[in-house]
Amino acid sequence: MSESAQKRTPLYDEHVRRGGKMIPFGGWLMPVQYNSIVEELRVVRNNVGMFDISHMGQLIVDGRSAREWLNKMLTNNIDKPDVGSGQYTFLLNEHAGIIDDLIGYRIGEEKFLLVVNASRTDEDFAWLDRHRSHDVDLRNRSAEFGGVAIQGPRVVDLFHRLLGDDVDLPARNQIVDFKLERMSLTIARTGYTGEDGVEVFFSASDAPKFWNLVLEKGERFGIKPCGLGARDTLRLEMCYPLNGSDLSPERNPIEAGLGSFVDLTKPDFIGREVLLRTKKDGPREKLVPFRMKDKGPPPRPHYLVFDNGERVGEVTSGTLSPSLNWGVGMAYVSTPHAKIGSKIDIEIRGQKFPATIEKKPLYKKS
Amino acid sequence: MNVPDDLLYAETHEWIKRERENVRVGITDHAQSELTDVVYVELPKKDRQANAKEAIAVVESVKAASDIYAPVKGTVVEANKALESNPALLNTDPFGEGWIFVLKIDNADDLKQLKDAAAYRKQIG
């Protein structure tokens, strides 16, 4: 796809104005970084950073049997969250392959907001629409909304300054509407960085105003705009999966080590039969985090994994973790070799480098 | 962006400094600013022979790995071991302490294929 065919978020001009390096991602032109991925990562770990997530999709599901129908479409149990809360969940195909990972918020008794990956929005919508129950209304409202993720230990201080000292942010996984200077904000306490934080959605036309207001009010807390590079590195340090790298229609949630977001006690959902079988027989391969034994070249996606010379897997995500100052990654490894503490080798440009399979997360806050 | 006048340049963003029968090679200020945060450098082995435009070193940032090419045909006579412990020299001093390798050139005429500072400035706009 040429650059001109890529979509622009309502914050595109703000990124360019602040020196954001724009790259195509999931059909959108997004800032990969402003000055430095490492610097932006540290801002999030130590203070607070803001990411444009306007590219992410918003689907609204509404109607008399919305809950019952969504429970057949998604793996987690949507009966569990109360109105005003959300949960991480999967949309699977009939083979239990992952179409998308998403957060489903219950915003009314029978009304849900699904926040989905940018590159899958159209596919998710088409899939859901194809399976839609006649008394459920499904709308793709992605184009109407802008969104930002504001992440880091100083996020609460920042929002007190923004909304007032007497205003509390929603609790973890909760979602609340606020008004600020005639802007309607939907704030969810969630994120993809391992730090405290929120994701905020607003009308696309308010995006530049909200973005600049947060940067102005956040200055005293050391806020910086951050790009996708920092976001990808932060999530990998926490072992959060990235759809398209760690998740795909060829992988199911049990192989990905995310079985806790699948409720197999639900009577019926797409992919359930396959998952019951995977659970019974055990997955052939598992997604595991690993850490390089020595200083050396960082692991990268598609590098091969060996155990005593035998090929046992493939890396799906890898980088040099700035927080650990060490090479880390995630790989699908054949189950007998995928034990925590197991020694493996990563092949990098024809040479094997030792690594160890680790527990999640790779980065723990001290 | 700093583009010193006394150096030659390759289209792939290496700078080349003539030192009698050798050339010293590194990456340009423009290249390091595009890469940012260099975290690892894989150096070429001494005595390695390379053709022009052959990948002989790798520079890795947090985000990606990038090949570094021999600008002309020659033999590696020295590599900058300081980069093994301090790869960030590529960011802080790309034209000085951040040099990557020294190549003994086969044929000095090959240098005529490279760009001068004005042509490289034009390339990076």
Chai-1 contact restraints between the chains, C-beta under 6 A:
chainA,res_idxA,chainB,res_idxB,connection_type,confidence,min_distance_angstrom,max_distance_angstrom,comment,restraint_id
A,S36,B,T36,contact,1.0,0.0,6.0,A-B,restraint_1
A,S36,B,D37,contact,1.0,0.0,6.0,A-B,restraint_2
A,I37,B,D37,contact,1.0,0.0,6.0,A-B,restraint_3
A,I37,B,V62,contact,1.0,0.0,6.0,A-B,restraint_4
A,V38,B,D37,contact,1.0,0.0,6.0,A-B,restraint_5
A,G229,B,K63,contact,1.0,0.0,6.0,A-B,restraint_6
A,P297,B,Y40,contact,1.0,0.0,6.0,A-B,restraint_7
A,P298,B,E60,contact,1.0,0.0,6.0,A-B,restraint_8
A,T319,B,V62,contact,1.0,0.0,6.0,A-B,restraint_9
A,L320,B,V39,contact,1.0,0.0,6.0,A-B,restraint_10
A,L320,B,V62,contact,1.0,0.0,6.0,A-B,restraint_11
